[in-house]
Amino acid sequence: MSFVSDEEASSALEFLLKNAKALGELKRRQILTESMTKRTRAIEMARSDAKTVAEKERDALASEAYLEAITAEAEAAGAYEEARALKDAAGARIEVWRSLTSTARQLRAA
């Protein structure tokens, strides 16, 4: 008896096929939110009336707009990492199934 059934391997493969586009979309969103965080920081620094770059940066990092941007970036990264972990788990399940079925074939042939 194997630890991963044919049905489980098939289900894992179907999961990979069905979720490829969603994973790509999550990666796109992660990249976009990273860029938006940088953009928000630059805009907030430009809006600051402070005299030095360090003061402008401090004002930007303390702004509500920057807080919203980094929160969105963190949420996007979390969603992408969760989806990627599920993808990796499905791939691992398929690999275990392949290894087990290969071993079973070899034992039957011996």
N, CA, C and O atoms as CSV, one atom per row, in Angstrom:
chain,resi,resn,atom,element,x,y,z
A,1,MET,N,N,0.851,-1.195,0.000
A,1,MET,CA,C,0.000,0.000,0.000
A,1,MET,C,C,0.887,1.245,0.000
A,1,MET,O,O,1.841,1.343,0.771
A,2,SER,N,N,0.560,2.179,-0.865
A,2,SER,CA,C,1.363,3.399,-0.954
A,2,SER,C,C,0.783,4.485,-0.051
A,2,SER,O,O,-0.371,4.431,0.373
A,3,PHE,N,N,1.629,5.465,0.223
A,3,PHE,CA,C,1.209,6.583,1.058
A,3,PHE,C,C,0.439,7.624,0.264
A,3,PHE,O,O,-0.281,8.441,0.837
A,4,VAL,N,N,0.588,7.596,-1.042
A,4,VAL,CA,C,-0.128,8.520,-1.917
A,4,VAL,C,C,-0.857,7.675,-2.963
A,4,VAL,O,O,-0.234,6.959,-3.746
A,5,SER,N,N,-2.166,7.771,-2.960
A,5,SER,CA,C,-2.959,6.979,-3.898
A,5,SER,C,C,-2.937,7.602,-5.294
A,5,SER,O,O,-2.549,8.758,-5.465
A,6,ASP,N,N,-3.353,6.826,-6.277
A,6,ASP,CA,C,-3.462,7.344,-7.637
A,6,ASP,C,C,-4.415,8.532,-7.683
A,6,ASP,O,O,-4.169,9.512,-8.385
A,7,GLU,N,N,-5.499,8.434,-6.931
A,7,GLU,CA,C,-6.489,9.512,-6.904
A,7,GLU,C,C,-5.894,10.787,-6.299
A,7,GLU,O,O,-6.159,11.889,-6.777
A,8,GLU,N,N,-5.086,10.627,-5.241
A,8,GLU,CA,C,-4.461,11.796,-4.621
A,8,GLU,C,C,-3.447,12.443,-5.568
A,8,GLU,O,O,-3.351,13.668,-5.639
A,9,ALA,N,N,-2.698,11.618,-6.290
A,9,ALA,CA,C,-1.739,12.159,-7.254
A,9,ALA,C,C,-2.475,12.880,-8.376
A,9,ALA,O,O,-2.061,13.954,-8.812
A,10,SER,N,N,-3.562,12.285,-8.837
A,10,SER,CA,C,-4.357,12.908,-9.888
A,10,SER,C,C,-4.956,14.230,-9.408
A,10,SER,O,O,-4.990,15.217,-10.143
A,11,SER,N,N,-5.418,14.228,-8.178
A,11,SER,CA,C,-5.986,15.446,-7.589
A,11,SER,C,C,-4.917,16.536,-7.465
A,11,SER,O,O,-5.194,17.708,-7.718
A,12,ALA,N,N,-3.704,16.153,-7.078
A,12,ALA,CA,C,-2.607,17.124,-6.962
A,12,ALA,C,C,-2.269,17.714,-8.323
A,12,ALA,O,O,-2.044,18.918,-8.446
A,13,LEU,N,N,-2.234,16.862,-9.347
A,13,LEU,CA,C,-1.954,17.346,-10.695
A,13,LEU,C,C,-3.047,18.293,-11.165
A,13,LEU,O,O,-2.761,19.328,-11.767
A,14,GLU,N,N,-4.273,17.948,-10.897
A,14,GLU,CA,C,-5.392,18.816,-11.283
A,14,GLU,C,C,-5.312,20.156,-10.552
A,14,GLU,O,O,-5.598,21.202,-11.134
A,15,PHE,N,N,-4.925,20.121,-9.286
A,15,PHE,CA,C,-4.752,21.353,-8.519
A,15,PHE,C,C,-3.713,22.254,-9.186
A,15,PHE,O,O,-3.923,23.457,-9.338
A,16,LEU,N,N,-2.588,21.651,-9.583
A,16,LEU,CA,C,-1.531,22.439,-10.238
A,16,LEU,C,C,-2.040,23.073,-11.528
A,16,LEU,O,O,-1.782,24.244,-11.804
A,17,LEU,N,N,-2.761,22.287,-12.304
A,17,LEU,CA,C,-3.272,22.796,-13.580
A,17,LEU,C,C,-4.305,23.897,-13.380
A,17,LEU,O,O,-4.289,24.902,-14.090
A,18,LYS,N,N,-5.197,23.712,-12.425
A,18,LYS,CA,C,-6.268,24.685,-12.204
A,18,LYS,C,C,-5.772,25.984,-11.569
A,18,LYS,O,O,-6.372,27.041,-11.764
A,19,ASN,N,N,-4.678,25.907,-10.812
A,19,ASN,CA,C,-4.242,27.073,-10.055
A,19,ASN,C,C,-3.030,27.799,-10.627
A,19,ASN,O,O,-2.541,28.752,-10.021
A,20,ALA,N,N,-2.546,27.369,-11.765
A,20,ALA,CA,C,-1.371,28.014,-12.361
A,20,ALA,C,C,-1.635,29.489,-12.654
A,20,ALA,O,O,-0.799,30.341,-12.351
A,21,LYS,N,N,-2.770,29.790,-13.231
A,21,LYS,CA,C,-3.084,31.181,-13.573
A,21,LYS,C,C,-3.243,32.035,-12.315
A,21,LYS,O,O,-2.778,33.174,-12.267
A,22,ALA,N,N,-3.895,31.485,-11.310
A,22,ALA,CA,C,-4.085,32.225,-10.060
A,22,ALA,C,C,-2.744,32.502,-9.385
A,22,ALA,O,O,-2.543,33.579,-8.824
A,23,LEU,N,N,-1.829,31.542,-9.436
A,23,LEU,CA,C,-0.511,31.743,-8.856
A,23,LEU,C,C,0.232,32.860,-9.597
A,23,LEU,O,O,0.889,33.695,-8.976
A,24,GLY,N,N,0.120,32.864,-10.908
A,24,GLY,CA,C,0.723,33.932,-11.700
A,24,GLY,C,C,0.140,35.289,-11.348
A,24,GLY,O,O,0.868,36.279,-11.270
A,25,GLU,N,N,-1.143,35.338,-11.140
A,25,GLU,CA,C,-1.808,36.593,-10.771
A,25,GLU,C,C,-1.346,37.070,-9.393
A,25,GLU,O,O,-1.139,38.264,-9.178
A,26,LEU,N,N,-1.188,36.129,-8.468
A,26,LEU,CA,C,-0.702,36.505,-7.141
A,26,LEU,C,C,0.727,37.030,-7.200
A,26,LEU,O,O,1.072,37.970,-6.483
A,27,LYS,N,N,1.551,36.441,-8.037
A,27,LYS,CA,C,2.928,36.921,-8.209
A,27,LYS,C,C,2.918,38.317,-8.830
A,27,LYS,O,O,3.683,39.189,-8.417
A,28,ARG,N,N,2.053,38.526,-9.821
A,28,ARG,CA,C,1.925,39.846,-10.446
A,28,ARG,C,C,1.530,40.889,-9.398
A,28,ARG,O,O,2.078,41.991,-9.365
A,29,ARG,N,N,0.580,40.527,-8.555
A,29,ARG,CA,C,0.121,41.453,-7.515
A,29,ARG,C,C,1.234,41.740,-6.508
A,29,ARG,O,O,1.376,42.872,-6.048
A,30,GLN,N,N,2.019,40.728,-6.167
A,30,GLN,CA,C,3.125,40.929,-5.240
A,30,GLN,C,C,4.140,41.919,-5.820
A,30,GLN,O,O,4.586,42.834,-5.128
A,31,ILE,N,N,4.494,41.736,-7.072
A,31,ILE,CA,C,5.458,42.634,-7.719
A,31,ILE,C,C,4.901,44.051,-7.808
A,31,ILE,O,O,5.610,45.023,-7.547
A,32,LEU,N,N,3.639,44.160,-8.175
A,32,LEU,CA,C,2.998,45.469,-8.278
A,32,LEU,C,C,2.969,46.189,-6.936
A,32,LEU,O,O,3.254,47.385,-6.873
A,33,THR,N,N,2.630,45.482,-5.868
A,33,THR,CA,C,2.552,46.147,-4.564
A,33,THR,C,C,3.942,46.553,-4.062
A,33,THR,O,O,4.082,47.566,-3.376
A,34,GLU,N,N,4.962,45.770,-4.400
A,34,GLU,CA,C,6.329,46.175,-4.040
A,34,GLU,C,C,6.682,47.499,-4.724
A,34,GLU,O,O,7.236,48.405,-4.101
A,35,SER,N,N,6.358,47.593,-5.990
A,35,SER,CA,C,6.641,48.830,-6.736
A,35,SER,C,C,5.813,49.989,-6.208
A,35,SER,O,O,6.297,51.118,-6.134
A,36,MET,N,N,4.579,49.717,-5.844
A,36,MET,CA,C,3.721,50.785,-5.318
A,36,MET,C,C,4.224,51.288,-3.969
A,36,MET,O,O,4.072,52.467,-3.649
A,37,THR,N,N,4.817,50.407,-3.185
A,37,THR,CA,C,5.392,50.840,-1.910
A,37,THR,C,C,6.532,51.820,-2.165
A,37,THR,O,O,6.628,52.854,-1.503
A,38,LYS,N,N,7.387,51.497,-3.114
A,38,LYS,CA,C,8.497,52.402,-3.464
A,38,LYS,C,C,7.964,53.729,-4.002
A,38,LYS,O,O,8.473,54.800,-3.673
A,39,ARG,N,N,6.934,53.631,-4.834
A,39,ARG,CA,C,6.346,54.844,-5.409
A,39,ARG,C,C,5.718,55.717,-4.321
A,39,ARG,O,O,5.886,56.936,-4.315
A,40,THR,N,N,5.001,55.081,-3.409
A,40,THR,CA,C,4.365,55.820,-2.319
A,40,THR,C,C,5.407,56.526,-1.465
A,40,THR,O,O,5.222,57.674,-1.063
A,41,ARG,N,N,6.495,55.833,-1.195
A,41,ARG,CA,C,7.574,56.433,-0.411
A,41,ARG,C,C,8.126,57.663,-1.127
A,41,ARG,O,O,8.333,58.703,-0.503
A,42,ALA,N,N,8.360,57.550,-2.404
A,42,ALA,CA,C,8.889,58.686,-3.176
A,42,ALA,C,C,7.909,59.849,-3.188
A,42,ALA,O,O,8.316,61.000,-3.028
A,43,ILE,N,N,6.632,59.570,-3.373
A,43,ILE,CA,C,5.618,60.631,-3.396
A,43,ILE,C,C,5.543,61.324,-2.041
A,43,ILE,O,O,5.479,62.551,-1.957
A,44,GLU,N,N,5.552,60.518,-0.984
A,44,GLU,CA,C,5.468,61.103,0.362
A,44,GLU,C,C,6.717,61.918,0.696
A,44,GLU,O,O,6.629,62.936,1.382
A,45,MET,N,N,7.874,61.477,0.217
A,45,MET,CA,C,9.088,62.277,0.430
A,45,MET,C,C,8.982,63.605,-0.326
A,45,MET,O,O,9.392,64.645,0.190
A,46,ALA,N,N,8.442,63.575,-1.526
A,46,ALA,CA,C,8.289,64.798,-2.323
A,46,ALA,C,C,7.293,65.755,-1.681
A,46,ALA,O,O,7.444,66.971,-1.802
A,47,ARG,N,N,6.292,65.237,-1.010
A,47,ARG,CA,C,5.280,66.078,-0.357
A,47,ARG,C,C,5.792,66.720,0.927
A,47,ARG,O,O,5.261,67.736,1.375
A,48,SER,N,N,6.813,66.133,1.509
A,48,SER,CA,C,7.314,66.623,2.794
A,48,SER,C,C,7.927,68.021,2.644
A,48,SER,O,O,8.588,68.329,1.652
A,49,ASP,N,N,7.687,68.842,3.648
A,49,ASP,CA,C,8.275,70.188,3.686
A,49,ASP,C,C,9.618,70.186,4.412
A,49,ASP,O,O,10.227,71.241,4.584
A,50,ALA,N,N,10.075,69.040,4.828
A,50,ALA,CA,C,11.340,68.954,5.562
A,50,ALA,C,C,12.497,69.413,4.682
A,50,ALA,O,O,12.398,69.412,3.455
A,51,LYS,N,N,13.582,69.799,5.318
A,51,LYS,CA,C,14.722,70.337,4.591
A,51,LYS,C,C,15.690,69.257,4.117
A,51,LYS,O,O,16.180,69.329,2.989
A,52,THR,N,N,15.977,68.260,4.950
A,52,THR,CA,C,16.976,67.255,4.587
A,52,THR,C,C,16.305,65.993,4.033
A,52,THR,O,O,15.119,65.744,4.250
A,53,VAL,N,N,17.101,65.219,3.319
A,53,VAL,CA,C,16.604,63.961,2.764
A,53,VAL,C,C,16.203,63.012,3.895
A,53,VAL,O,O,15.194,62.315,3.794
A,54,ALA,N,N,16.977,62.988,4.947
A,54,ALA,CA,C,16.674,62.107,6.077
A,54,ALA,C,C,15.329,62.475,6.714
A,54,ALA,O,O,14.541,61.597,7.063
A,55,GLU,N,N,15.080,63.761,6.858
A,55,GLU,CA,C,13.802,64.202,7.427
A,55,GLU,C,C,12.646,63.876,6.486
A,55,GLU,O,O,11.578,63.454,6.931
A,56,LYS,N,N,12.859,64.071,5.187
A,56,LYS,CA,C,11.821,63.741,4.207
A,56,LYS,C,C,11.508,62.248,4.245
A,56,LYS,O,O,10.349,61.837,4.182
A,57,GLU,N,N,12.576,61.443,4.351
A,57,GLU,CA,C,12.380,59.996,4.412
A,57,GLU,C,C,11.621,59.616,5.685
A,57,GLU,O,O,10.725,58.773,5.651
A,58,ARG,N,N,11.980,60.233,6.792
A,58,ARG,CA,C,11.276,59.979,8.055
A,58,ARG,C,C,9.797,60.306,7.908
A,58,ARG,O,O,8.947,59.523,8.330
A,59,ASP,N,N,9.484,61.436,7.323
A,59,ASP,CA,C,8.090,61.826,7.125
A,59,ASP,C,C,7.354,60.825,6.229
A,59,ASP,O,O,6.207,60.463,6.489
A,60,ALA,N,N,8.039,60.389,5.173
A,60,ALA,CA,C,7.417,59.441,4.244
A,60,ALA,C,C,7.125,58.120,4.935
A,60,ALA,O,O,6.034,57.567,4.794
A,61,LEU,N,N,8.099,57.617,5.680
A,61,LEU,CA,C,7.920,56.325,6.349
A,61,LEU,C,C,6.869,56.384,7.452
A,61,LEU,O,O,6.281,55.363,7.807
A,62,ALA,N,N,6.636,57.557,7.985
A,62,ALA,CA,C,5.642,57.725,9.045
A,62,ALA,C,C,4.238,58.017,8.499
A,62,ALA,O,O,3.283,58.084,9.273
A,63,SER,N,N,4.104,58.188,7.206
A,63,SER,CA,C,2.809,58.576,6.636
A,63,SER,C,C,1.816,57.426,6.587
A,63,SER,O,O,2.198,56.257,6.538
A,64,GLU,N,N,0.554,57.773,6.601
A,64,GLU,CA,C,-0.521,56.777,6.491
A,64,GLU,C,C,-0.500,56.097,5.119
A,64,GLU,O,O,-0.770,54.902,5.007
A,65,ALA,N,N,-0.178,56.864,4.090
A,65,ALA,CA,C,-0.127,56.297,2.734
A,65,ALA,C,C,0.927,55.204,2.661
A,65,ALA,O,O,0.705,54.167,2.035
A,66,TYR,N,N,2.069,55.426,3.292
A,66,TYR,CA,C,3.132,54.416,3.275
A,66,TYR,C,C,2.719,53.193,4.093
A,66,TYR,O,O,2.999,52.060,3.704
A,67,LEU,N,N,2.065,53.420,5.208
A,67,LEU,CA,C,1.564,52.309,6.026
A,67,LEU,C,C,0.592,51.446,5.216
A,67,LEU,O,O,0.659,50.217,5.259
A,68,GLU,N,N,-0.295,52.089,4.489
A,68,GLU,CA,C,-1.238,51.346,3.640
A,68,GLU,C,C,-0.497,50.565,2.558
A,68,GLU,O,O,-0.858,49.429,2.249
A,69,ALA,N,N,0.527,51.167,1.991
A,69,ALA,CA,C,1.289,50.508,0.927
A,69,ALA,C,C,2.034,49.284,1.450
A,69,ALA,O,O,2.032,48.235,0.806
A,70,ILE,N,N,2.668,49.411,2.610
A,70,ILE,CA,C,3.410,48.254,3.125
A,70,ILE,C,C,2.465,47.171,3.623
A,70,ILE,O,O,2.801,45.988,3.587
A,71,THR,N,N,1.286,47.568,4.087
A,71,THR,CA,C,0.289,46.573,4.492
A,71,THR,C,C,-0.196,45.793,3.278
A,71,THR,O,O,-0.324,44.570,3.336
A,72,ALA,N,N,-0.467,46.492,2.181
A,72,ALA,CA,C,-0.883,45.823,0.941
A,72,ALA,C,C,0.231,44.915,0.421
A,72,ALA,O,O,-0.034,43.813,-0.059
A,73,GLU,N,N,1.467,45.379,0.516
A,73,GLU,CA,C,2.606,44.570,0.067
A,73,GLU,C,C,2.720,43.294,0.905
A,73,GLU,O,O,2.948,42.214,0.360
A,74,ALA,N,N,2.565,43.409,2.200
A,74,ALA,CA,C,2.653,42.241,3.077
A,74,ALA,C,C,1.523,41.252,2.800
A,74,ALA,O,O,1.744,40.041,2.789
A,75,GLU,N,N,0.329,41.760,2.580
A,75,GLU,CA,C,-0.803,40.884,2.273
A,75,GLU,C,C,-0.595,40.156,0.948
A,75,GLU,O,O,-0.881,38.964,0.836
A,76,ALA,N,N,-0.100,40.871,-0.044
A,76,ALA,CA,C,0.163,40.257,-1.342
A,76,ALA,C,C,1.248,39.191,-1.238
A,76,ALA,O,O,1.129,38.116,-1.825
A,77,ALA,N,N,2.297,39.491,-0.493
A,77,ALA,CA,C,3.383,38.524,-0.320
A,77,ALA,C,C,2.887,37.288,0.422
A,77,ALA,O,O,3.254,36.166,0.075
A,78,GLY,N,N,2.062,37.488,1.433
A,78,GLY,CA,C,1.513,36.363,2.191
A,78,GLY,C,C,0.630,35.473,1.328
A,78,GLY,O,O,0.716,34.248,1.401
A,79,ALA,N,N,-0.213,36.086,0.516
A,79,ALA,CA,C,-1.092,35.314,-0.367
A,79,ALA,C,C,-0.283,34.527,-1.392
A,79,ALA,O,O,-0.585,33.367,-1.672
A,80,TYR,N,N,0.748,35.165,-1.950
A,80,TYR,CA,C,1.581,34.483,-2.930
A,80,TYR,C,C,2.337,33.320,-2.289
A,80,TYR,O,O,2.391,32.229,-2.856
A,81,GLU,N,N,2.908,33.541,-1.135
A,81,GLU,CA,C,3.677,32.484,-0.463
A,81,GLU,C,C,2.784,31.314,-0.071
A,81,GLU,O,O,3.208,30.161,-0.149
A,82,GLU,N,N,1.562,31.592,0.347
A,82,GLU,CA,C,0.625,30.517,0.677
A,82,GLU,C,C,0.307,29.688,-0.569
A,82,GLU,O,O,0.313,28.458,-0.523
A,83,ALA,N,N,0.034,30.364,-1.665
A,83,ALA,CA,C,-0.274,29.652,-2.913
A,83,ALA,C,C,0.936,28.865,-3.408
A,83,ALA,O,O,0.798,27.747,-3.905
A,84,ARG,N,N,2.105,29.448,-3.272
A,84,ARG,CA,C,3.321,28.750,-3.698
A,84,ARG,C,C,3.581,27.514,-2.835
A,84,ARG,O,O,4.022,26.483,-3.343
A,85,ALA,N,N,3.309,27.616,-1.538
A,85,ALA,CA,C,3.487,26.469,-0.647
A,85,ALA,C,C,2.522,25.340,-1.026
A,85,ALA,O,O,2.894,24.167,-1.001
A,86,LEU,N,N,1.291,25.697,-1.373
A,86,LEU,CA,C,0.326,24.686,-1.814
A,86,LEU,C,C,0.771,24.046,-3.121
A,86,LEU,O,O,0.617,22.839,-3.309
A,87,LYS,N,N,1.319,24.847,-4.019
A,87,LYS,CA,C,1.850,24.324,-5.287
A,87,LYS,C,C,3.003,23.360,-5.024
A,87,LYS,O,O,3.070,22.278,-5.607
A,88,ASP,N,N,3.904,23.767,-4.142
A,88,ASP,CA,C,5.042,22.909,-3.805
A,88,ASP,C,C,4.584,21.604,-3.155
A,88,ASP,O,O,5.141,20.541,-3.431
A,89,ALA,N,N,3.579,21.686,-2.300
A,89,ALA,CA,C,3.059,20.484,-1.644
A,89,ALA,C,C,2.432,19.540,-2.661
A,89,ALA,O,O,2.612,18.325,-2.579
A,90,ALA,N,N,1.697,20.096,-3.618
A,90,ALA,CA,C,1.092,19.262,-4.663
A,90,ALA,C,C,2.180,18.600,-5.503
A,90,ALA,O,O,2.073,17.421,-5.841
A,91,GLY,N,N,3.215,19.345,-5.838
A,91,GLY,CA,C,4.331,18.783,-6.599
A,91,GLY,C,C,5.040,17.685,-5.825
A,91,GLY,O,O,5.417,16.660,-6.393
A,92,ALA,N,N,5.220,17.897,-4.530
A,92,ALA,CA,C,5.862,16.886,-3.687
A,92,ALA,C,C,5.012,15.621,-3.619
A,92,ALA,O,O,5.538,14.508,-3.651
A,93,ARG,N,N,3.708,15.798,-3.525
A,93,ARG,CA,C,2.812,14.637,-3.484
A,93,ARG,C,C,2.946,13.823,-4.774
A,93,ARG,O,O,2.964,12.593,-4.734
A,94,ILE,N,N,3.037,14.497,-5.893
A,94,ILE,CA,C,3.202,13.802,-7.177
A,94,ILE,C,C,4.539,13.075,-7.213
A,94,ILE,O,O,4.615,11.937,-7.677
A,95,GLU,N,N,5.582,13.719,-6.732
A,95,GLU,CA,C,6.904,13.088,-6.722
A,95,GLU,C,C,6.930,11.848,-5.834
A,95,GLU,O,O,7.527,10.835,-6.199
A,96,VAL,N,N,6.289,11.923,-4.676
A,96,VAL,CA,C,6.200,10.751,-3.793
A,96,VAL,C,C,5.453,9.633,-4.493
A,96,VAL,O,O,5.877,8.478,-4.458
A,97,TRP,N,N,4.346,9.973,-5.125
A,97,TRP,CA,C,3.559,8.965,-5.849
A,97,TRP,C,C,4.400,8.316,-6.944
A,97,TRP,O,O,4.384,7.094,-7.092
A,98,ARG,N,N,5.137,9.125,-7.714
A,98,ARG,CA,C,5.976,8.575,-8.787
A,98,ARG,C,C,7.036,7.637,-8.239
A,98,ARG,O,O,7.280,6.566,-8.794
A,99,SER,N,N,7.658,8.044,-7.154
A,99,SER,CA,C,8.692,7.215,-6.546
A,99,SER,C,C,8.113,5.898,-6.034
A,99,SER,O,O,8.688,4.830,-6.245
A,100,LEU,N,N,6.983,5.987,-5.367
A,100,LEU,CA,C,6.361,4.775,-4.821
A,100,LEU,C,C,5.884,3.832,-5.920
A,100,LEU,O,O,6.050,2.617,-5.812
A,101,THR,N,N,5.295,4.385,-6.970
A,101,THR,CA,C,4.820,3.507,-8.051
A,101,THR,C,C,5.985,2.909,-8.810
A,101,THR,O,O,5.898,1.773,-9.276
A,102,SER,N,N,7.067,3.643,-8.945
A,102,SER,CA,C,8.264,3.108,-9.597
A,102,SER,C,C,8.840,1.949,-8.785
A,102,SER,O,O,9.201,0.905,-9.328
A,103,THR,N,N,8.915,2.159,-7.472
A,103,THR,CA,C,9.427,1.101,-6.601
A,103,THR,C,C,8.516,-0.126,-6.669
A,103,THR,O,O,9.003,-1.255,-6.723
A,104,ALA,N,N,7.225,0.084,-6.667
A,104,ALA,CA,C,6.282,-1.037,-6.744
A,104,ALA,C,C,6.459,-1.794,-8.044
A,104,ALA,O,O,6.419,-3.024,-8.043
A,105,ARG,N,N,6.655,-1.093,-9.161
A,105,ARG,CA,C,6.886,-1.757,-10.450
A,105,ARG,C,C,8.168,-2.580,-10.422
A,105,ARG,O,O,8.215,-3.699,-10.931
A,106,GLN,N,N,9.201,-2.009,-9.820
A,106,GLN,CA,C,10.472,-2.722,-9.754
A,106,GLN,C,C,10.349,-3.986,-8.895
A,106,GLN,O,O,10.937,-5.016,-9.227
A,107,LEU,N,N,9.594,-3.916,-7.801
A,107,LEU,CA,C,9.415,-5.075,-6.940
A,107,LEU,C,C,8.608,-6.153,-7.632
A,107,LEU,O,O,8.876,-7.341,-7.454
A,108,ARG,N,N,7.621,-5.750,-8.423
A,108,ARG,CA,C,6.814,-6.735,-9.171
A,108,ARG,C,C,7.643,-7.402,-10.249
A,108,ARG,O,O,7.449,-8.582,-10.544
A,109,ALA,N,N,8.568,-6.654,-10.843
A,109,ALA,CA,C,9.399,-7.198,-11.922
A,109,ALA,C,C,10.495,-8.122,-11.386
A,109,ALA,O,O,11.016,-8.962,-12.119
A,110,ALA,N,N,10.834,-7.967,-10.134
A,110,ALA,CA,C,11.951,-8.772,-9.565
A,110,ALA,C,C,11.559,-10.192,-9.255
A,110,ALA,O,O,12.385,-10.971,-8.779
